[in-house]
């Protein structure tokens, strides 16, 4: 097992070396994805309805960024489910640039797709394009963008972020108690992080925690960019006993900063999301990352693709779909000798959501 220092360093170095493939002409983007997993296709038991009964259906995913474990896994699930449905999937990656994402959304519309998944980003820059697509008869499914105020006809999907945050913060409250100095690493203005922030504010008040700092940056290299910010905050606030960092790239940044500050044995870290790399970080000797709230990003990517398929077939009965998270603790991972995502799925079957947003005619991907 790598040390926490080596594992965090390798993870962040990997983030800076991966080059996201931006699809500017509507072609499928090639990715070198270390988190790619095969999944299993569950056979359909009914014939495919229109438009899937007439051959390949052209769709696109327009991502704000494809960097990081969570997003790589999500795209992997999207690709596998699209393949099982005989979809032609175009992948657009704005690499964290909001204007580029809006431009790529326009490109996807112009390419003649029947449906679009818009993954993360900002409502202000995305709503004009989303409304344009809907007006053109293109089905649009949003993931983790609060967009229905300006695009009420879009389908909105998301993790149950309030539940994810409460699971982790319940654990944090149990571990550290009340009246403690704590740190907070987050970025506001991003829908899932905003939803988790609401819960954080509630728990902070209920447990009378003193928030000593609030820092973080969302970018195409979130872990790399945020680590020095957390380090500087720690230098000025060495009394903190716990840090909440509700996105795994922010969590990795926090681990790196604690390691650099020689404080990893003094501060407990509470995060969000899970991947094989995250599991390695949590279970490493001396790791301060003790709990995370998580779904299986591969399964979420596949499920959102099924939502789009149901919408294209005229069979979607709701405009809002949520996916439930679980609590993953360092203690559980170690006691059950969980080394990777396959081990975690075996230990936590609820991570499999292949029956969610599905139908007998859909060959659902199960991880």
C-alpha positions in Angstrom: 0.0 0.0 0.0 1.4 3.4 -0.9 1.8 5.9 1.8 -0.8 8.7 2.0 1.9 11.2 0.8 2.8 9.2 -2.3 -0.8 8.3 -3.1 -2.0 11.9 -2.9 1.0 13.2 -4.9 0.4 10.6 -7.6 -3.2 11.3 -7.8 -2.8 15.1 -8.2 0.1 14.6 -10.6 -2.1 12.4 -12.7 -4.7 15.1 -12.8 -2.3 17.6 -14.2 -1.1 15.1 -16.9 -4.4 14.0 -18.3 -5.4 16.0 -21.3 -9.2 16.2 -21.8 -10.4 15.6 -25.3 -12.7 18.4 -26.4 -15.1 17.5 -29.2 -15.5 20.7 -31.2 -16.9 19.2 -34.4 -19.4 16.7 -33.0 -17.1 13.6 -33.2 -16.7 11.2 -30.4 -13.9 12.2 -28.0 -11.3 9.6 -27.2 -10.3 9.4 -23.6 -7.5 7.7 -21.8 -9.5 6.8 -18.8 -7.9 4.9 -15.9 -11.3 4.5 -14.2 -12.9 2.8 -17.2 -14.9 -0.3 -16.1 -16.7 -2.8 -18.2 -20.0 -3.3 -16.5 -22.5 -6.1 -17.5 -25.4 -5.7 -20.0 -28.7 -7.0 -18.7 -30.6 -8.4 -21.7 -33.8 -6.5 -22.8 -37.0 -8.5 -22.6 -39.1 -6.3 -24.9 -38.7 -4.8 -28.4 -37.3 -1.3 -28.6 -39.8 1.5 -29.3 -39.3 4.4 -31.7 -36.8 6.0 -32.3 -34.6 3.1 -31.2 -36.4 0.6 -33.5 -35.1 2.4 -36.6 -31.3 2.1 -36.0 -28.7 4.3 -34.5 -29.9 7.3 -32.4 -27.6 10.3 -32.4 -27.1 12.0 -29.0 -24.4 14.0 -27.2 -23.1 14.7 -23.8 -21.9 18.3 -23.1 -19.6 18.3 -20.1 -18.3 21.3 -18.1 -15.2 19.3 -17.4 -14.1 15.7 -17.8 -11.2 15.9 -15.4 -11.1 13.9 -12.1 -12.1 10.4 -11.0 -15.8 11.1 -10.6 -16.2 12.6 -14.1 -14.2 9.9 -15.8 -16.2 7.2 -14.2 -19.5 9.1 -15.0 -18.5 9.3 -18.7 -17.5 5.6 -18.7 -21.0 4.7 -17.6 -22.5 7.0 -20.1 -20.6 5.5 -23.0 -21.3 1.9 -22.0 -25.1 2.5 -21.6 -25.2 4.5 -24.9 -23.4 1.7 -26.6 -25.9 -0.9 -25.3 -28.7 1.3 -26.6 -27.1 1.6 -30.1 -26.7 5.3 -29.6 -24.1 7.4 -31.5 -22.7 9.4 -28.7 -20.7 12.6 -29.3 -18.7 13.8 -26.3 -18.0 17.5 -25.7 -15.6 18.6 -22.9 -15.4 22.3 -22.1 -12.4 21.7 -19.7 -14.0 23.9 -17.1 -14.6 26.9 -19.4 -18.2 28.0 -19.2 -18.3 30.0 -22.4 -16.8 27.0 -24.2 -19.5 24.7 -22.7 -22.2 27.1 -24.0 -20.6 27.1 -27.5 -20.3 23.3 -27.5 -24.0 23.1 -26.6 -24.7 25.1 -29.7 -22.5 22.8 -31.7 -24.3 19.8 -30.4 -27.6 21.3 -31.4 -26.3 22.1 -34.9 -25.0 18.6 -35.4 -28.5 17.2 -35.6 -28.7 15.1 -32.4 -32.0 13.9 -31.1 -31.0 14.2 -27.4 -28.4 15.9 -25.2 -27.1 15.3 -21.7 -25.7 18.5 -20.1 -23.4 17.6 -17.2 -22.5 20.2 -14.7 -22.0 23.9 -15.4 -23.9 27.1 -14.7 -27.6 27.8 -15.4 -26.9 31.4 -16.6 -24.6 30.3 -19.4 -26.5 27.1 -20.3 -30.2 28.1 -20.2 -30.2 29.9 -23.6 -28.8 26.8 -25.3 -31.0 24.4 -23.4 -34.1 26.4 -24.4 -32.9 26.5 -28.0 -32.5 22.7 -28.0 -35.9 22.1 -26.5 -37.5 24.5 -29.0 -35.9 22.5 -31.8 -37.5 19.3 -30.5 -34.3 18.0 -29.0 -34.7 16.2 -25.7 -32.4 17.6 -22.9 -31.5 15.9 -19.7 -29.5 17.9 -17.2 -27.2 16.5 -14.5 -26.3 18.6 -11.5 -27.4 22.0 -12.7 -30.2 23.9 -11.2 -31.8 24.8 -14.5 -35.6 24.4 -14.2 -36.3 27.9 -13.2 -35.1 29.2 -16.6 -35.7 25.9 -18.5 -38.8 24.3 -16.9 -39.2 21.8 -19.7 -35.7 20.3 -19.2 -35.4 17.0 -17.3 -33.2 17.5 -14.2 -31.2 14.6 -12.6 -28.9 14.7 -9.6 -27.5 12.8 -6.7 -29.5 13.3 -3.4 -27.0 15.9 -2.3 -28.8 16.8 1.0 -28.7 13.1 2.0 -25.1 12.7 0.9 -24.1 15.7 3.1 -26.2 14.7 6.1 -24.8 11.1 6.1 -21.2 12.4 6.3 -21.9 15.3 8.7 -23.8 12.9 11.1 -20.6 10.9 11.2 -18.5 14.0 11.7 -20.7 15.1 14.6 -20.4 11.7 16.2 -16.6 11.7 15.8 -15.7 15.2 17.0 -18.7 16.3 19.0 -19.8 19.9 19.5 -18.1 23.2 20.0 -15.0 22.4 17.9 -12.9 24.5 15.4 -13.3 23.2 11.9 -12.4 24.0 8.3 -14.5 24.0 5.2 -13.2 23.4 1.6 -15.9 24.0 -1.0 -16.8 26.2 -4.0 -20.2 27.9 -4.2 -22.1 28.6 -7.4 -22.1 24.9 -8.5 -25.5 23.2 -8.0 -24.5 20.0 -6.1 -21.9 21.9 -4.0 -24.5 24.6 -3.2 -27.0 21.9 -2.0 -24.3 20.4 0.2 -23.5 23.8 1.6 -27.1 24.3 2.8 -26.7 21.2 4.9 -23.3 22.2 6.1 -24.7 25.5 7.4 -27.4 23.6 9.3 -24.9 21.2 10.9 -22.4 23.9 11.7 -25.1 25.8 13.6 -26.6 22.8 15.3 -23.2 21.5 16.6 -21.9 25.0 17.3 -18.8 24.4 15.2 -16.5 27.4 14.7 -15.6 27.6 11.0 -12.0 28.8 11.0 -11.7 29.0 7.2 -13.6 28.5 4.0 -11.5 28.0 0.8 -11.4 26.1 -2.5 -11.3 26.5 -6.2 -13.3 24.7 -9.0 -11.2 24.4 -12.2 -10.0 21.9 -14.7 -7.3 21.0 -12.0 -9.3 21.4 -8.8 -7.1 19.3 -6.6 -3.9 20.9 -7.8 -5.2 24.4 -7.6 -6.9 24.0 -4.2 -4.2 22.3 -2.3 -2.0 25.4 -1.7 -5.1 27.3 -0.7 -5.9 24.8 2.0 -2.3 24.7 3.1 -2.2 28.4 3.6 -5.5 28.2 5.6 -4.0 25.5 7.8 -1.0 27.6 8.6 -3.2 30.3 10.0 -5.6 27.9 11.8 -3.6 25.0 13.3 -6.3 24.3 15.9 -8.9 22.8 13.5 -9.8 19.2 14.3 -11.8 18.4 11.2 -12.4 19.6 7.6 -15.4 19.0 5.4 -14.6 18.9 1.7 -17.7 17.7 -0.2 -16.2 16.8 -3.6 -13.4 14.3 -3.9 -11.1 16.6 -5.9 -11.4 19.0 -3.0 -10.9 16.2 -0.5 -7.7 15.2 -2.3 -6.5 18.7 -2.1 -7.2 18.7 1.6 -5.2 15.5 2.1 -2.3 16.9 0.2 -2.3 20.1 2.2 -2.5 18.3 5.5 0.4 16.1 4.5 2.5 19.1 3.5 1.6 20.8 6.8 2.4 17.7 8.8 -1.1 17.8 10.3 -2.6 14.6 8.9 -2.5 12.9 12.4 -4.4 15.9 13.9 -7.3 16.6 11.6 -10.1 14.3 10.4 -11.3 14.8 6.8 -14.9 14.2 5.6 -15.6 14.2 1.9 -17.8 13.1 -0.9 -17.7 10.8 -3.9 -15.8 7.5 -4.3 -13.5 5.8 -6.8 -10.8 3.1 -6.6 -8.2 5.9 -6.2 -10.4 7.4 -3.4 -10.6 4.0 -1.6 -6.8 3.8 -1.8 -6.5 7.2 -0.2 -9.0 6.4 2.5 -7.4 3.1 3.5 -3.8 4.2 3.3 -1.9 4.0 6.6 -2.4 7.2 8.6 -5.0 8.6 6.2 -7.1 11.4 7.8 -10.0 10.7 5.3 -12.5 8.9 7.6 -15.8 9.1 5.8 -17.4 10.0 2.4 -20.9 10.2 1.0 -21.1 8.4 -2.3 -22.9 6.9 -5.3 -21.2 4.8 -8.0 -20.4 7.4 -10.7 -20.3 4.7 -13.4 -23.9 3.7 -12.5 -25.0 7.3 -12.4 -23.7 8.0 -15.9 -25.5 4.9 -17.2 -28.7 5.8 -15.4 -28.8 9.4 -16.7 -28.4 8.0 -20.2 -31.4 5.7 -19.6 -33.4 8.8 -18.5 -32.6 10.4 -21.9 -33.6 7.1 -23.7 -36.9 7.0 -21.9 -37.5 10.7 -22.7 -36.7 10.0 -26.4 -39.2 7.2 -26.4 -41.9 9.3 -24.8 -41.9 7.1 -21.7 -40.4 9.4 -19.1 -43.1 10.2 -16.4 -41.2 12.8 -14.3 -39.0 15.9 -14.9 -36.9 15.2 -11.8 -34.8 12.1 -11.0 -32.6 11.7 -7.9 -30.1 8.9 -7.1 -29.6 7.9 -3.4 -26.1 7.9 -1.9 -24.6 5.7 0.9 -22.1 6.4 3.7 -18.6 4.9 3.2 -16.3 5.0 6.2 -12.6 4.2 6.5 -13.4 1.7 9.2 -15.8 -0.2 6.9 -13.3 -0.2 4.0 -10.5 -1.6 6.2 -12.6 -4.2 8.1 -14.0 -5.6 4.9 -10.6 -5.4 3.1 -12.2 -3.3 0.3 -9.5 -2.3 -2.2 -11.4 -1.1 -5.2 -14.9 -0.3 -6.6 -15.7 -3.9 -7.4 -15.1 -4.8 -3.8 -17.3 -1.9 -2.7 -20.1 -2.9 -5.0 -20.0 -6.4 -3.6 -20.2 -5.1 -0.1 -22.8 -2.4 -0.8 -25.3 -3.8 -3.4 -27.4 -0.6 -3.1 -24.8 1.1 -5.3 -26.2 -0.8 -8.2 -29.1 1.2 -9.7 -29.5 -0.6 -13.0 -33.3 -0.9 -12.3 -33.6 2.9 -11.8 -34.9 4.8 -14.8 -35.2 1.7 -16.9 -37.7 -0.3 -18.9 -38.0 -3.9 -20.2 -36.8 -2.8 -23.6 -33.6 -1.2 -22.2 -30.4 -3.3 -22.0 -29.3 -1.8 -18.8 -25.7 -1.6 -17.7 -24.9 -3.1 -14.3 -21.7 -2.4 -12.5 
